Amino acid sequence: EQIRKVNFLLHEDTMIFNDNGDPLSGYDIIAWDWSGPKWTFRVIGSSTWPPVQLDINKTKIRWHGEDNQVPESVCSSNCLEGHQRVVVGFYHCCFECVPCEAGTFLNKS
């Protein structure tokens, strides 16, 4: 309800929202670039409406891994057979796979 009352200046454009809380203008999707001595950003896509349209140029995304490979989430992979998830840290979705104790099983039915 309160976002309908919000308006602010963003890079010389005024951002205002409609009765649904949607911005009344499109915007660019940016990615921060840390490759040089200063932080910069690059436009990698945009969002416009009406109608709602989201365009992202995946080739412009630079991943910070080896050979620009997309990083794999450690919170969504499956454990191998004979292993179980053990929560690591504060969030229940982050885990390590550790071998199950001998003589135990998981009933997947």
Residue pairs with C-beta under 8 A, 6 or more apart in sequence:
3 17
3 21
4 17
4 18
4 19
4 21
6 15
6 16
6 17
7 14
7 15
7 16
7 17
8 14
8 15
9 15
13 25
15 23
15 25
16 23
16 24
16 25
17 23
17 24
18 24
22 49
26 46
26 47
26 48
26 49
27 46
27 47
28 43
28 45
28 46
29 43
29 44
29 45
29 46
29 47
29 54
29 56
30 41
30 42
30 43
30 44
31 41
31 42
31 44
31 60
31 61
31 62
32 39
32 40
32 41
33 39
33 40
33 41
33 42
33 62
34 64
35 62
42 60
43 60
44 56
44 57
44 60
44 61
45 54
45 55
45 56
45 57
45 60
46 54
46 55
47 53
47 54
47 55
62 68
63 69
63 70
63 71
64 71
65 71
74 94
74 95
75 91
75 93
75 94
75 95
76 93
79 85
79 97
80 97
82 99
82 100
83 97
83 98
83 99
83 100
84 97
84 98
84 99
84 100
84 106
85 95
85 96
85 97
86 95
86 96
86 97
86 98
87 94
87 95
88 94
88 95
88 96
100 106
